[in-house]
Amino acid sequence: MAISVSNDSRAYGAGVVQDTDGLGPALPPQPQSIGTPLTGFSPQDLYVGSSGGKPKVVLAQVSPPSGNNVKSSFKDPDYASGANYVLNSPMYSKASPAVQAKVQNDLSTLERSPSYAAASGKMKEMLPKIVGSMSLSGASNPGNKVMNNTVDQVLSGRVTLNLYDQAPNNNPNDPLNASGYTSDSQNIHVNINPQVKNPLFGTIAHETNHALNGDASVLGDSDRFLAEYRAHLASERASGGEPQSPQAQAALQSRVLKMVQSRYPEYPALYNSKSDPSFNAAVDGLNKDLAAGKPVDPEQLRQLYQTAYGSSASSYVSKQQNTDNSK
């Protein structure tokens, strides 16, 4: 079964160690409820993706706070401003005491994290806005494993979240010309520029997944196809919720597969060249199962790789993958 290519564009930087991809258009929301969404960050703060021009998941309803009825005790005024933005949100005020305590604790931990130590300028305010909102969204939706695990990885210092602001340009060799990238196994870089039309929380989850799995292969390498399938699924699970039924899982995975194929024309080219029969066999198995409505998570795809490549499987394929950004 040939891999098809759509006309979607993507941004990536040549020569960068890890990932500089655009995550593509947001997928339609899953049928299951993922809890009460946050609402109200301005486009300058967060972009949450859309389907047919409609918001996919509204991630924050934090109109700039009126009255600052809740004030944090953080010493850095920029950090306190970002934290207050979350602590004065309607969703926070409606949250249970347990959720509120979790968010306050996470904000306190974030202030001592490598991510905050690396922040400068306006990013000192943006970091607690973004991670605090992720914490609030995750704590309000405990079933969203990828969202909550991603927050934990940033708070623990296992992953350092570096924010930057650069409008997209037409230079494919510019690593900043993307929604995000991963420079090594600890540092992820996420673009908060409002012209980047990708779900921000999903981008953070995506790059975290690359960092945790040590995805250092180059685009066009068959191992990288496995990495992108896994990281794109992590992104969609974080920003769109966890599909519960096998049918919903297979539907999400099918859409993510098409997204990866369209974002990276190297893989349709590799498949159609027939130069790597083992890659083709693994992709055929993936397509066959998904077409039958059978879910194929990234770990199952890795096992398809192992079967197809046999003793020639790379060391990357031979190790179990971190699919949900867990510790």
Buried (B, 14 or more C-beta within 10 A) or exposed (E): EEBEBEEBEBBBBEEBBBBBBBBBBBBBBBEEEBBBBBBBBEEEBBBBBBEEEEBBBEBBBBBEBEEEEBEBEBEBEBBBBBBBBBBBBBBBEEBEEEBBEBBBEBBBBBBEBBBBEBBEEEBBBBBBBBBBBBBBBBBBBEBBBBBBBBBBBBBEBBBBBBBEBBEBEEEBEBBBBBBBBBBEBBBBBBBBBBEBBBBBBBBBBBBBBBBBBBBBBEBEBBBBBBBBBBBBBBBBBBBBBBBEEEEBBBBBBBBBBBBBBBBBBBBBEBBEEEEBEBBBBBBBBBBEBBEEEBBBBBEBBBBBBBEBBEEEBBEBBEEEBBBBBEE
